[in-house]
Amino acid sequence: PGRRVQFENRDYDEVTSRVAGVEYSSARFMIFGNSKIVYKNEIGSFTIRAVHPDHARLEKTRILEGRFVNQIDIRDFRKSAVLGVLVKEALFGKEPALGKEIKINGLSFQVVGVFDDEGSERERELIYLPISTAQRAFNGRNRINQILYTTGDATLPESERMAGESREILAVNHTFDPEDKRAVFVNNNVENFQRFVALMGAIRIFIWIVGVGTLLAGVV
């Protein structure tokens, strides 16, 4: 029977360094369940997402104040936190947040940035932490939950090659059959985009046919 694979830091390092064509990349370490966030007398419950610096390029993250997670945070295990705009409003109101200390599950972190996101409201209620710090602080050891990367201007066949190579690296690292789709879920957005483009093309053709039919009916 198939089994789910628990990713590790080495998986991220090997996939992003060995697969040709990787542009921007980040791993994710998730602290499951809402975490207790405290600032002075304000208490909130928000989702934590621990990532690498490139994550801001992978998502629609727009920095409003300060900065995002950087490589120095990762290297030095800094307790830096980047707050979603709704988190900032809930904890600080109109008070400036940059440089202030918040507690996440009892541990102190310094706010280094505030961001907005073009996605759903849920994406604006996140707190981003350096992945190395979160792994150490919240008993994550070397575990990660997801590996994400962009493929630049890769064609669909190139993106499929990259996805296949990624799966093969993970299969060797965790001794599973590369054909076992239940062991690792790979989402290729280039393929999804091509399907979307094809669907929109079909819809445009249908609308054109309907438009021509309407004109002919008008002539008759």
Order of alpha helices (4+ residues) and beta strands (2+ residues): beta-alpha-beta-beta-alpha-beta-alpha-beta-alpha-beta-beta-beta-alpha-beta-beta-alpha-alpha
